[in-house]
Amino acid sequence: MTTTVFIVVIAAAFLHALWNALLKSGDDKFVGMSAVMMGQAPLAMIAAACFPLPAVESLPYLFAGIALHVGYQIFLTLAYRIGDLSQVYPIARGVAPLIVAGVSVGFLGVVLTVPEILGVTTIGIGIISLALVRKDGGQRNLNAAALALVTGCFIAAYSLVDGLGARVSGSAIGFYGWLACGSTIGFTTTMLLWRPAVVRTALKTQKWRGLMGGSASFIAFALVIWAFTQAPIALVTALRETSIIFALLIGVFFLKERLDLAKLVSTALTLAGAAMLRFARHL
């Protein structure tokens, strides 16, 4: 992985943690997610209009990606309704690199070096260990952990689909522009059918939060989609999940969530895994 790709993915990780924190900090998580999804629409439409159309061969990936992103958005929102940012976010993001790496090596013919495999595994173990984080009352929040794990499966699936689609599209940013437009329509339509008051409330009370979170979300995903075309999908996915560190810091210092030894150990493991990925080709 080149230095440029490494820096781009780390920047995407920060932006991803930022918009998740904006979502978690709101009172009604579905209102917040609706605002974020609608808030990404301006940049998505600009990208779709200004970049080349994705190749026809990428259309199956495009439609599958839209469905997977909508599923991810719904389950992430459900998890945030009952769990902390510093628990839900790491678990959801932590399972993804392990699944993506396994599928990439086992079915897509990707060859990873031993240090790269160790880096991916270390990141995944460090993040998933946060399933042991306890609530303030001393009990483990297993319901939030279960929803976060389902969310992680969606993340793994859309990472593979997005990465493969971007590679055959001929235009990574154009591909994601159309995908983001589709996921915005999909999620907003789902909310209009399921909880119509949510969309009205988001438009009325969450315009600026939605625009900020939506812009951060679009840029974060667009950077990662581009990185998928420059480096193995498994490595990009694993490195992107270092956003756990930013999420933990935001959760502790701004959302006043509890910091304990488990979170510190998980963060240290994640940093060690990221370092392994950065220097893997040189080992």
N, C-alpha and C positions, 0 to 999 in steps of 0.2 A: 504493500500500500504506500503510495507516494505521500510526501509531506502535504501537498495541496489537498489531496483527498482526505487525509487525516484531519486537517484543520477544518475543512468544509463540513465533515460529519460531526465534529465536536461542536461547531457553531449550530448545526441543526439540532443537536442534542440539547443545547441550552434553550433554543427557541421552543422546542417541544415541551420541555419541562415548564417553561414560562406559561404557555397557553393552558397546560393542564392545571397549573396553580390558579390561574384566573378562573377556570371552570370550577375547581374544588372550592374556591373562596366564596362563590355565590350561594345564596340561600336555596334556590331551586335549581338542581343540577340539570334538569331537562331544559329549563329556560336558558341556562348558561350555555349548554351544548347547542341549542337552536341558534342562539346569538352568534356563537363561534362559527357554525356552519354557514349561516347567512353572511357573516362578516368576511369569510374567505372568498365570497362570490366575485367581488370586484377584481381582485388579482387573478382569480381563475379565468374570468372572461377575457382579461387582457392577454394572459398567456395563450389561451385558446385562439384568440384573434391574431396575435402577433407572431406566433411561432408556427412552423409548418405543421400541416395536418398529420396525425400519426398514420403510418402505413396500414393498409387493409389487414395485413397479417396480424396486427396487434389488436384488432377489434375484440376478439374473444377474451383476451387478457383485460382489455378496457372494461367490458361489461362485467366480467367476474370481479375485477377490482372494485368497481362501484358497489356491488352487492356486499363484498367483504368489508369495505370501509364503513358502510352503513351499519352492519352487524357489530363491528368494533365500536362504533360511536354509541350504540344503544347499550351494550354490555358495560363499556367503560363508565357511562353515566350511572347505570344501576349500581356499579361497585362504589362509585364516589358518594352515593347517597348514604352508605352505611359504613364506609371505611375511611381511614386517614390517607392523605396524599402520600405520606412517607411509607405506607404499607401497600396500598392498592397499586400505585404507580410502579414500584420496583417489581412486584410479583408479575404484573401484566407484561412488563417489558422483559423480565428475566427469562421467562419460559421460551420466548420467541427465538433467541439466537441458538438455543440448543436444538429446537425443532428444525430451524432453517439449515443449520450445519449438518444435521443428520440426513435430511432430504437431499441437500446439495451433494454430499459425499456418496450417499447410498443410491440415489436415483438419477442425478444430473451429471454424474461423472466429474465433479469438481475434485481436484486434488489439493488438499491442505497439508502443509508441513506439520510436524509434531508440535513446534512452538505455537503455530496458529491454532491447532486443535486445543492445546492447553490454555491458550488465551481465551478462546470462546467458552470453554468449559468453566474456567475460573470466573469469568463474568457471569455466566448463568448461575453457578452455584452461589456466588456472592449475593446476587439479587434475589433468587428464590428463597434464600435463607430468611428473608424478611417475612415469610409466611408465619414465622414463629413470634413475630412482634405481638405483644399483648396490648389490649386496650387499657385505658387509664384505670379501669376497675380491676385489672389483673387477669381478665379472661382473654383467651385468643379469639379474634374476630374471624371465625372460620367461614362465615357466610360471605364476608367481603373477600376473603382469600379465594374462595371457590369462584366467585364472579370474576375476580382478577385473573385467575387461571384460564377461564373461558375466553376472556378478553385477549390473553396472551396467545391463545390458539388462533384467533382471528388475526392478530398482528403477524404471526408467522406465515399464515396463509397469504395475506395481502402483500407481505414483503416479497415472497417468491413470485407471486403473480405480477406485481408491479415491476419487479426487477426484470423478469423475462419479457414482459410487455414493452418496457422502455427500450430494451436492447433491440427488439425487432421493429420498433415504431419509426426509427429514423429521426426522432425528435423527442428527447426525453422530457423537456419542459412542455412542449405541445401536448404530449401524451398525458402528463399529469394535469395540465390545464383542463382538458376535457374530462378527465377522471374526477377532478375536484368539482367541476360543474355538475356532473352526474350525481356525485355523492351528496352535494348540497340539495339538489332536487329530491333525491331519494329520502334523505333524513327529514327534510322539511315536510314532504308529503306524508311520511309516516306519522309525524307529530300532528299534522292537520287532521288525519284520520283517527288517531289514538287519543291525543290530548290537544284539541284545537286552541284552547286558551293559552297554551304554552307559547305558541308562535306569536300570538297577539301581544302577550306580555313581553316577550323578547324584543319585539319591534318597538314597543312603547318605552321600555325601561332599561334596555341593555345595549343600546346602539353603539356607544363608545367602547364598552367592554367587548362587545362582539367584534367590532372592527379591529381592535388591538389583538384580541385572541385569534381571530380569523386570519389576520395578516401573518402573525407569528406561525400559525399552523400551516398555512400555505407555503411560506418560505421554507420552513423546516422540512416539510415533505418533498418540496421541489428539489432542495439541495440533496436529499437522500436519493431521490429518483435519479438525479444526475450521477451521483456516486455509484449507483448500481451499475452504470454503464462503464465505469472506470476501474472497478475492483470486484472481487468475488462477493456475491450477495451475502454469503454467510458472514464474511468479515465486516462488511458495512453494517449489517444488522446488529452484530455483536457490539461494535464500537458505538453505534447510535444509542445503545442502551446504557452507556455511561451517563446518560441524562439522569439516571438515578441520583447521581451526586448533586446535580443542580436541584432536583426535586426535593431531596432530603434537606438541603440547605434552606430552600424556600419554605418548606414545611415547618422547619424548626424555628427559623428566625422571623418569618413573616406571618405564618399561620399558627404559630405558638404550639406546635405539636411536640410531643415528648421525645427527647433524645436519650437513647439508652445504648448499652454495650453492643447489642445485636445490630443496631443500625451502623455503629462505627465499624464493626468487623466487616459487615457487608460492603460498606463503602471502601474499606481497605482492599478487600478482595477484588472489587470491581476495578479499582485503580490499577492493581497489579495485572489484571487481565488486559486492560487497555494498553499498558506498557508492553506486555508480551506481543500484542498485535502490532503495535507501532514498530517494534524492532525485530519481528519474527523473521523476516527475510534476511536479516543480517546475522542470525544466530547459526 
